[in-house]
Amino acid sequence: MLRNPGPLTYNGRTIHTEAGSRVGEDSIVASREAAHSPGADVIRVPLPNARRAQQAQEYFLDDSNLGPHDNNTNNCMTFCAKILKAGGL
């Protein structure tokens, strides 16, 4: 399962973020110390605009509440998609 944008590196700076939530709770963006959860599959994707993706991470960290969790429209996977889209995918 795709849970977070993982480490996103641009210009020598790396940011790790994830959106954690459960049904009935708000989806909250947070930074992580570790790049990914133990045992997670890691897929490296070159982004056309990693700078914009990192700016999106910073934006969501500043305004960390994404609103109520929704299994279809507001969850850890949709957060990852937002970061990838900001990066040009």
Secondary structure by P-SEA (a helix, b strand, c coil): ccccccccccccbbbbbbbbbcccccbbbbbbcccccccbbbbbbbbccaaaaaaaaaaaaaaccccccccccccaaaaaaaaaaaacc
